[in-house]
Amino acid sequence: MLDETDRGIIEVLEKDARTSLRKIAEKVGVSLGTVSNRVHKLEDSGVIKGYRVILDSDNVGWGLTVVIGLRIEKGRLIEIQEKIAVDPRVYGVYDVTGDYDSMIIAKARDRNDLDNLSKNVLSMDGILRSVTHLVLNTVKEDPISFPK
């Protein structure tokens, strides 16, 4: 379970993962050694999975976002999901409840790229049906963070 010190460290790193350990210690009000130990513990336990650059998809040429519901042949769910997950356009692959077996969130450069994704990835053997929803407007798209 995370305590207030862990949460404080994570909050600083969420704002800027490049913040120095010394600066984190100042902001959280604990020693540099405590921050160092806690960050390593959070990384080793998998709470912090990594550090990365978050790109604006529109500004780097990935202008279309799609949410795709899939019905998958019985007994082939994991196999199909693993094949789909390899495609670099695919942002997320999820097991879900309801009318679909899996939901996919993907990015495409343009209509031609989306057409290619649909014909080459979403029509593979084992997919019984796909329904693609084109995102018109993104209201929020952020990595997970702790509620304030």
Secondary structure, 3 states (H helix, E strand, C coil): CCCHHHHHHHHHHHHCCCCCHHHHHHHHCCCHHHHHHHHHHHHHCCCCCCCCCCCCCHHHCCCEEEEEEEEECCCCHHHHHHHHHCCCCEEEEEECCCCCCEEEEEEECCHHHHHHHHHHCCCCCCEEEEEEEECCCCCCCCCCCCCC
